[in-house]
Amino acid sequence: MELKYIVYITINTCNGKMYAGVHRTNPDVFDSYIGGGIYRLSNVRPDRSGFHRAVKKYGYENFRRTTIDIFPDTEEGRDAAYDLERRIVTPTFLRSKNTYNVSLGGNGSIQEEDKKRVYMFDLKGEFLRSYETALDAARDLDTENIISTQHAIRNNCLNTSQSALGYFWSYKKEYTRQNNCTRKVAQYTIGGKFLRYFDSIIEAEKELQLCTISQAIMKNGSAGNFQWRYYENDDSNIQPLINVSNKNKVLPIVMINKKTLNKIEYNSVRDCVLENPELQSSQINRVLSGVIKSHKGFMFKYKQDEDIV
C-alpha cells in the first residue's frame, strides 16, 4: 500500500457545510476517514468540536470526502499538502457559515506549536523524558485517537488544562507548573444529576481517560459526555446542559390534551415517546418549536415555559 498526503474536503450532504483537512492515506482506497479523527460513528466526541457534533446529529453516512490534491509521502510532500490547506482554510474561509473548520490551515492547524519539543513529567513533577513533537509523544503513548492525544498534550503545554493522560507536559525541561490539581471535582450527567466526586482532576482524567475536565469546569461545558464542577461537599444536582443534540433527553416537557386540557409531565421528549409509542419525537419537536399547533390531539410545552405562564 503506497501512502500519500491528500488535501480533502468533506461535505455534509444534508446542509452543504464543509470541513477541509490533510490526511495521510492510500488515495486509491477510501479508508473511511472524514476528518477530525473520525473514521466511524464510534469515534465521534460531541464535546470536542462542531464537526463532531454535526456528525453525531446528521449521521456519519451523510458526510462525503472528496480529494482536492495528492502529494508524495515525503517531508516535501507533507509541507506542500499543508501549504495548500493553509491557502484553503484562510480567515475568510473560517468566517463562512458553511464551514466546520475553526483553526487556520497549515501543519495540522497547530502550526508552530506542533513543531516544539515537549517534556514529560510524572504527577510529582519528576522529569521522565522528552519528545521531538507532541505528535511523537502521542504516538508513543499508543492511545486510540492519536490526534486527540496530540492536542491534549499541546493544551497542557499551553496551561489550558491541568494534565494530559496522567502526566504533566511542558515546552520547557525545568518543572515550573504549580500543582492546582488536588482540588476535588464532582461528576454529573449531562442532565445535571450528581454521580460522584474525585479527589482531583488528575484522578478523574486518569480513570476516565479524559483530557478536558478543567476546560469543562471553566466553560461550564462537558467532558466525556459528563458535566463537571469543583466539589464543595454538596451532592445536589445542577442545571442540565442543554444543546441541540441532547435536549430531547434532558429537558422536561408537558403534554396537554386538546379536548380535556389534562396535563401530564415527562422528564423529556424521549420519555414521552417511550410511554406513548404512537407519538413521534420529530412531530413533538415541531410543536415545541411552534411550527405546528398539535400532534395526535396533544399540545406540548417545555416545562420551564409552562412554569412561567
N, C-alpha and C positions, 0 to 999 in steps of 0.2 A: 504494500500500500504506500503510495507516494503522497506524503503530506505537503501541503502548501498553505500559504496565508490567503484568506479570502476577505474581501470587504463586502458586506452584505447589508441588505435592508429587509427587515421583517415587517409585513403588513398585517394589521388586524382587518380581516375581510368583513367584519361587521360594521366598522366605522371609518376605515381608511387610515387610522393613525399608524405611525411607523416607528421603528426602532432600528438604528444603524449601529454597526459594530465591526470588529475584526475577529476572525476565528481561524484557528489552525486546524486543518482537516484534509481529508481526501475530497477534492472538489467534484470528483466523478460519482461519489456516493453520498446521498443525504444521510447524515449521522443523527438526525432528529433534533439538532441544536437550533434554537430560535433566538437566542440572545439572553443576556443577563444571568448566565449559568443554568439556563433551563433546557433540559433535554426531554423532559416528560412532565406531566402534571404533578408528580410527586416531588419535583424539585422546587415547586412554587412556594415562596415565602411571602405572603401578602404584607407583612410588616417591613419588608425590605425596600420596595420601590413601587412606583406607579405602574411600571411594566409588569411586575409580578402580580399586582392586584388586578390588572387588566386580564392577564392570562387566567387567573382564578375566576374572574367574573364571566368572561366570554368563552372560555374553554381552549385548551391547547390546540385542538383541531381547527380552530378558526384563525390561526396565525400561519402565514406563508412566508418562507425565507427565499429571497432572490439574491443571487450573487451578482455584484456590481463589477468586480475585477478580481483577478487571481495573481498572486506573486509567489516567487520561489521560496522554499523553506530555508532561507539563509538570513543572516543578520541584515543584509541589504534589502532583501525581500520584505522582512518584517518591518523595517523602517519605512519602506515605500508604502506598505499597507496602512500603517498608522498615519503616514503623511496624507494619504488620500482620505482617511477617516477624519483627520483634522480639517481638511478642506470641505468636507461634507457637514460635519457636526460643528457648525460655527455658532456664534452668539445669536445670529438671526435665526438659524435653524432651531435653537433651543427656545426662542421666544414664540415659535409657532405653536398653535393649539393642536397641531396634527402630529406631534412627536412625543414619544415617551422618554427620550434621552434627557438627562438632567445635568450632564457634565460635558465640557468641551471634548471633542475628539482628539486622538493622538496618544499613542503609547498607553493604551488601556484606560484612557480617561483619567489617569492619575499623573501622567507626565513626569515631571522631575522628581516628585516624591517617590515614584516607583523605582528610581534608579539608585536610591540611597542604601547604604549598608545598614542593616538592622542588628541590634544587640538583644540577646535573650537573657532574662534573669528569672530565677525562681521567685516564689512569693515572699521570700525573706530578703530579697534584694541581692542575692549572690549571682554573680555573672556565670552563665553557663556556656554560651558560645555565640558566634556571630554568623550572619549570612550576608552574601553579597547584595541580595534584594529581599523584600518582603515576599515576593513570589517564590524565591528559592526556599525560604523558611516554610511557606505554606506547603510546598511540595514535600519537604522533609517530614512535616507533621502528618502527611498522608490522611487528610480529612476527606469527607465525602464531596465537599464543594471547595475546590482549591481557590477559586476567585473570591468567594465569600471570606475564606480564611485570610487571604492576602489583604483584603480591605479591612478586616478586623485588626490585623497586626499593624497596618498603617494608621488606623484610627487611634490605637493605643499609643503609638509613637507620637501622635499629634495631641495626646492628652484629652481626647474626646471620649475615652472610655477608661474604666478602672483597670481592666486587664483584658487579655485575649487568650483563649484556650488554656487557661490555668497558668499563665506566665505573664511577667511584665516585659514590655518591649520598649526600646528606645533607639533613637538615631545616634546617641552618644554612649560610649563604652562605660563611663562612670555612672553609677546609680544615683540619681538625684530626685527621684519621684517620692513625694510624700504619700505614705500609705493611708489613704482615706477609705480603704475597702473593708474596714472592720465593722462598719455600721450595719445593723440588722435590716433586712429587706423583706417585705411581705409580697406574696404572690397571690394574684386574684385571677378569676376567669375574665374573659372579655366582658361578660355580663356584670362584673363587679363583685362576684361572690368571693369572700376570703377563703383561701385554700390552706396556706401555711406560711411560716416565715423561715428565713435562713439567717445564720449568724453573720453572713457577709455576702456582698455581691459576688465575690470570687467563688465562694462555696456554691452559690446558686448557678453561676455560669458554668462551673466545672461539672456539676451534677447534670445539668440540663443541656450541656453543650451549646451554650449561647454566648454571644459576644456583645450584645447591645442593651443590656439591662440598665446600665447607667444612663444611656441616651433616652430610654423609655421613661425613666423616672423624671429626667429633666424636662422632657417634652410632653409628659402625661400621655404617652403613646403606649405601644405594646412591643414585646419581645417574645418570640417563641409562641405567639398567639396567646399571651397572657398579659395582664396589666401588672405593674409593679409600683410600689411605694416604699419609702423608708418606714420601717416598722417601729411604732411607738407604743407597743404593748396594748394595741387596740385591735381586736379581731372583727370589728364591724365591717360590713360590706361597703363598697364605694359605688359611685355612679358608673353605669355601663359606658363602655367606649363604643360609640355609635359611628358606623360608616356604611357605605352603600352595600358592602359585601356581607355585613352581619346584622343589619337592622331587623331582618325577618326572624332572627334567632333571639334577640335580646330586648327588643322594645315592646312593652306591654300594649295590648290593644283592647278595645271594647267593641263587641258585636251587638248590634241593635236590630231587633225585629221590626220591620217597617210597619206591620199591622198592629202589633200589641205594644211596641216600644219597650219590650222587655230587653234587659241588658245582661250580657254575660262577659266577664273579663277573662282574658287569656294572657299568659306570660309573653306570648309572641305570636306572630303570624303562623309560624311553623306549628306551634302547639294547637292553634285554632284549626288548621287544616288536618292535623293528625286526629282530632276529635270529630271533625266533620269532613269526611273524605269526599263528599260531593262538592266541596268548595275548592277553588283554585287560588293558590297564593298569588299568581300573577294578576288575577282579577281583583283580589283583595287590595293589592298594592295600588291598582288603578283607582279604586275607591279612596284609599288613604291619601293619594296624591291629588284627588279632585278631578280626575279625568272622566270618571263615571260616577253616578249617584249611588248605585247599589249593586249587589251581586247576589243572585239566588234569593232575593227577598230580604236581604240584610244590608244595613249600613255599617260602616266601620270607621272608628276614630282611634287615634293613638291615645292611650290612657292619660298622658300628660296634657293633651288638648282637652280631653273630657273633664279633667280636674279644674281647668281654667274656666270652663263655661259655668 
